Amino acid sequence: MAWMQPKGDLIQAKPQGLYCKAGDFYIDPLGPVEHAVITHAHGDHLRAGSAKYYLSSACTGVARRRLPAEAQLRPMHYRERIALGETRVSLHPAGHILGSSQVRVEHGDQVWVVSGDYKRDPDPTCELFEVVPCDVFISEATFALPAYRWPETSKVALEILDWWHTNRDNGVASVLFAYALGKAQRVLAELFSHTSDSVYVHGAVESLVDAYREAGICMLATLPATVAAPTDYAGALIVAPPSAAGSAWMRRFGEHRTGFCSGWMRIRGDRRRRGYDRGFVLSDHADWPSLLRTFSETGAKRIFLTHGYTDAMCRYLQEQGINADALRTEYGAEE
């Protein structure tokens, strides 16, 4: 018989998303609701149509670009506590992308934390993950297998720089695929410490880079990779979303090499199957050791896992005597 979540749990997995009855709000709802508490602005967590959005102040610049102009936003400073129904809710840094948050929900003597997506590695584009003590922790499990362990980001940045410069010396363009929100800006910010050269960006990346600049994030200077741009891209670095791979947009670059920044590049076979010339292991999600460390540091007596390798991690935690189960959700599309 499949596991059933107890009806008395403070936060329940519903068809519309994670629901807190005591506060009458949803966390990252899948469709329109009255009160939506948002962990971050990726499309699988922030959707149009809700009456009111509660989100971090740092998230508002991107959210305004992704929601209709009439959307009602209620920005919150990190650690600010507000009353929603019978609960007290606060947002805490998740370290995933700019403005990403964990949601802390307090009701009576219970404290639940919904992590959203998160990572433990330092990132110049967002605040570092904050450990929030709790009774129950709801965590992502995107890379919850022992094989996923991240190298130091500084080393990956130097790998990208060396790849770009090698291609430049050979007179070919370097097209680096990175998710338009979060990963692309992180790459530009990491490279900022090593070079002052400008980088071309796809239109889907450009407006989000502007949002990061408005938030005070330092990145390399960028130029739009449009038809109006110079026709000779030899030696240039172009940052684009993975959806641009194989499209007509790519023809303007002439001879080029392709790279992809993602945690999936940790497994060499993934790079071959996806057809990239080079893979760079750079993820905005927690790796296996970071997940385990986080579970321990929160002090949570119960762990719920969403989207990713939930079954594998549940089995591992249960074998360690930890109360762990999976919650079925629709998150995880951006990685």
C-alpha positions in Angstrom: 0.0 0.0 0.0 1.3 3.5 -0.9 2.3 5.8 1.9 -0.4 8.3 2.8 0.5 11.7 4.5 -1.3 12.1 7.8 -4.2 14.5 7.6 -3.1 16.4 10.7 0.2 17.5 9.1 0.7 21.3 9.1 1.6 21.3 5.4 -0.1 19.0 3.0 0.7 18.0 -0.6 -2.4 18.9 -2.6 -3.1 18.9 -6.3 -2.6 22.6 -6.3 0.7 22.3 -4.4 1.9 22.5 -0.8 -1.0 23.8 1.3 -1.0 25.1 4.9 -4.6 24.9 6.1 -3.8 26.7 9.4 -2.6 29.7 7.4 -4.8 29.2 4.4 -1.9 29.6 1.9 -0.1 27.6 -0.7 3.7 27.4 -1.1 4.7 27.7 -4.8 1.2 26.8 -6.0 0.7 25.1 -9.4 -2.2 27.3 -10.3 -4.1 30.4 -9.1 -4.8 30.6 -5.4 -5.7 33.4 -3.0 -2.4 33.5 -1.1 0.8 32.2 -2.7 4.1 32.1 -0.7 6.9 31.9 -3.2 10.3 30.3 -2.7 11.9 31.7 -5.9 11.1 32.9 -9.4 11.8 29.8 -11.6 8.8 29.0 -13.7 8.0 25.8 -11.9 7.6 27.6 -8.6 6.3 31.0 -9.7 3.1 30.9 -11.8 0.7 33.7 -12.8 -2.9 34.0 -11.6 -2.8 34.1 -7.8 -4.5 37.0 -6.0 -1.5 37.8 -3.8 2.2 36.8 -3.7 4.4 36.7 -0.6 8.1 36.6 -1.7 11.5 38.0 -0.7 12.3 41.6 -1.4 15.3 40.4 -3.5 13.0 38.2 -5.6 10.7 41.1 -6.7 12.8 42.4 -9.6 12.7 39.1 -11.4 9.1 38.3 -10.4 7.9 41.6 -11.9 9.4 40.5 -15.2 7.7 37.1 -15.0 4.2 38.0 -13.7 1.5 40.3 -15.2 1.8 44.0 -14.4 -1.3 43.8 -12.2 0.1 41.0 -9.9 -0.1 42.0 -6.3 3.3 41.4 -4.6 4.0 41.5 -0.8 7.8 41.7 -0.5 9.3 40.4 2.7 12.7 41.0 4.2 14.6 37.8 5.1 13.6 36.8 8.7 10.7 39.2 8.8 7.7 37.4 10.5 4.1 37.9 9.3 0.9 36.4 10.5 -1.1 34.3 8.0 -4.2 32.8 9.6 -3.1 31.0 12.7 0.5 30.8 11.6 3.7 32.9 11.7 5.6 32.8 8.4 9.1 34.0 7.6 11.5 33.7 4.7 15.2 32.7 5.0 18.0 32.5 2.4 18.1 29.3 0.3 21.2 30.1 -1.7 19.6 28.8 -4.9 19.3 32.0 -7.1 18.7 35.7 -6.4 15.9 36.1 -3.9 15.4 32.4 -3.3 13.9 31.5 0.1 13.1 28.8 2.5 9.7 29.2 4.1 9.5 28.8 7.8 6.0 28.2 9.2 5.3 28.3 12.9 2.0 27.0 14.4 1.6 26.3 18.1 4.7 24.3 19.2 5.5 23.1 15.6 8.0 24.6 13.2 8.0 23.4 9.6 10.5 24.6 6.9 9.9 24.2 3.2 13.3 24.6 1.5 12.3 25.2 -2.1 15.4 24.6 -4.2 18.7 25.3 -2.4 22.5 24.9 -2.4 25.1 25.2 0.2 28.0 26.5 -2.0 28.9 30.2 -2.0 27.4 32.2 -4.9 28.1 35.9 -5.6 24.6 36.4 -6.9 22.6 35.4 -3.8 22.7 35.2 -0.1 24.2 32.0 1.4 21.9 29.3 2.6 20.8 29.7 6.2 20.2 26.7 8.4 16.8 27.1 10.1 16.1 24.7 13.0 12.8 23.0 12.7 10.7 19.9 13.6 9.9 19.0 10.0 12.0 19.8 6.9 10.6 19.6 3.4 13.6 19.3 1.0 14.3 19.0 -2.7 16.1 15.9 -3.9 17.1 16.9 -7.4 20.6 15.4 -7.1 20.0 13.0 -4.2 22.4 10.2 -5.3 26.0 9.6 -3.9 27.5 10.2 -7.4 26.5 13.9 -7.3 29.3 15.8 -5.5 30.2 19.2 -6.7 33.8 20.6 -7.3 34.7 24.0 -6.0 33.0 26.7 -8.0 36.2 28.7 -8.4 37.8 25.8 -10.2 34.9 25.4 -12.5 35.0 29.2 -13.4 38.7 28.8 -14.3 37.8 25.7 -16.5 35.2 27.8 -18.3 37.7 30.7 -18.8 40.4 28.3 -20.1 37.9 26.7 -22.5 36.8 30.1 -23.8 40.4 31.3 -24.3 41.5 28.1 -26.0 38.6 28.4 -28.4 39.5 32.1 -28.9 43.1 31.2 -29.7 41.7 28.8 -32.4 39.5 31.5 -33.9 36.1 29.9 -32.9 33.2 31.1 -30.9 32.3 29.5 -27.5 28.5 29.0 -26.9 27.9 28.3 -23.3 24.4 27.0 -22.4 23.2 27.9 -18.9 19.7 28.3 -17.5 18.5 31.8 -18.3 17.6 32.6 -14.6 20.2 32.0 -12.0 22.9 29.9 -13.7 23.7 32.4 -16.5 24.1 35.3 -14.0 26.1 33.1 -11.7 28.6 32.3 -14.5 28.9 36.0 -15.4 29.5 36.9 -11.8 32.1 34.2 -11.3 34.0 35.2 -14.4 33.9 38.8 -13.3 36.8 37.9 -10.9 39.0 36.7 -13.7 38.5 38.9 -16.7 37.0 42.2 -17.9 36.1 41.0 -21.4 32.5 41.4 -22.5 30.2 38.5 -23.2 27.3 38.1 -25.7 24.0 36.9 -24.3 20.8 35.5 -25.7 17.7 37.7 -25.4 16.1 35.3 -22.8 19.2 35.9 -20.6 19.5 39.7 -21.3 16.5 41.0 -19.3 17.2 38.8 -16.4 20.8 40.0 -16.3 19.3 43.5 -16.1 17.3 42.5 -13.1 20.4 41.2 -11.3 22.3 44.4 -12.1 19.4 46.4 -10.6 19.8 44.3 -7.4 23.5 45.3 -7.2 25.1 42.1 -8.5 28.5 42.6 -10.2 28.9 40.7 -13.5 30.8 40.9 -16.8 29.6 43.5 -19.3 27.1 41.9 -21.7 26.1 42.6 -25.3 23.0 41.3 -27.0 23.7 38.4 -29.5 21.2 39.8 -32.0 21.1 40.1 -35.8 22.3 43.7 -35.3 25.4 42.6 -33.5 28.7 42.0 -35.4 28.6 39.1 -37.7 32.0 37.9 -36.7 31.8 36.1 -33.4 35.1 34.3 -33.7 36.7 34.1 -30.3 33.6 35.4 -28.4 31.8 33.8 -25.5 28.0 33.6 -25.9 25.8 32.6 -23.0 22.4 31.2 -24.0 19.6 29.0 -22.5 19.7 25.3 -23.4 16.5 25.8 -25.5 18.6 27.6 -28.1 20.7 24.6 -28.9 20.1 23.4 -32.4 17.9 26.4 -33.3 18.3 28.8 -36.3 19.6 31.4 -33.8 22.8 29.4 -33.6 23.7 29.8 -37.3 25.0 33.4 -36.8 28.1 32.2 -34.8 29.8 30.3 -37.6 32.3 27.8 -36.4 31.8 27.3 -32.7 32.1 24.9 -29.7 29.4 24.3 -27.2 29.5 23.8 -23.5 26.8 23.2 -20.8 26.8 24.3 -17.2 24.8 21.8 -15.0 24.9 19.4 -12.2 24.0 16.7 -14.7 27.4 17.1 -16.3 28.8 15.3 -13.3 27.9 12.1 -15.1 30.0 11.9 -18.2 27.4 10.0 -20.2 24.9 12.8 -19.8 27.2 15.2 -21.7 27.6 12.6 -24.6 23.9 12.0 -24.8 23.1 15.7 -24.9 25.7 16.4 -27.6 27.8 19.1 -26.0 31.5 19.5 -26.7 32.2 20.3 -23.1 30.4 19.9 -19.8 31.0 22.0 -16.7 29.8 20.8 -13.3 28.0 23.8 -11.9 24.7 23.3 -10.1 22.3 25.6 -8.1 21.1 22.6 -6.2 22.5 20.8 -3.2 24.7 17.7 -3.9 24.5 14.5 -1.9 26.8 15.5 1.0 25.2 18.9 1.3 21.7 17.3 1.5 22.8 15.0 4.3 24.6 17.8 6.2 21.5 20.0 5.9 19.2 17.4 7.3 21.4 16.9 10.3 21.9 20.6 10.9 18.2 21.5 10.9 17.6 19.0 13.8 14.4 17.9 12.0 12.8 14.8 13.4 10.9 14.3 10.1 12.2 14.8 6.5 9.9 15.0 3.5 11.5 15.0 0.0 10.2 16.5 -3.2 11.2 16.3 -6.9 14.3 14.3 -7.8 15.7 11.1 -6.5 13.2 11.0 -3.6 12.9 7.2 -3.4 16.7 6.6 -3.3 17.2 9.3 -0.6 14.2 8.1 1.4 15.5 4.5 1.5 18.9 5.7 2.6 17.5 7.9 5.4 15.2 5.2 6.6 18.1 2.8 6.8 19.8 5.3 9.0 16.7 5.3 11.3 15.4 8.7 10.1 11.7 9.3 9.6 11.7 10.2 5.9 9.0 10.1 3.1 8.4 11.5 -0.3 5.8 14.2 -1.3 4.8 14.1 -4.9 5.1 17.5 -6.5 5.5 19.0 -10.0 8.7 21.0 -9.3 12.1 20.6 -10.8 11.8 21.7 -14.4 14.6 24.2 -14.5 17.4 21.7 -14.0 
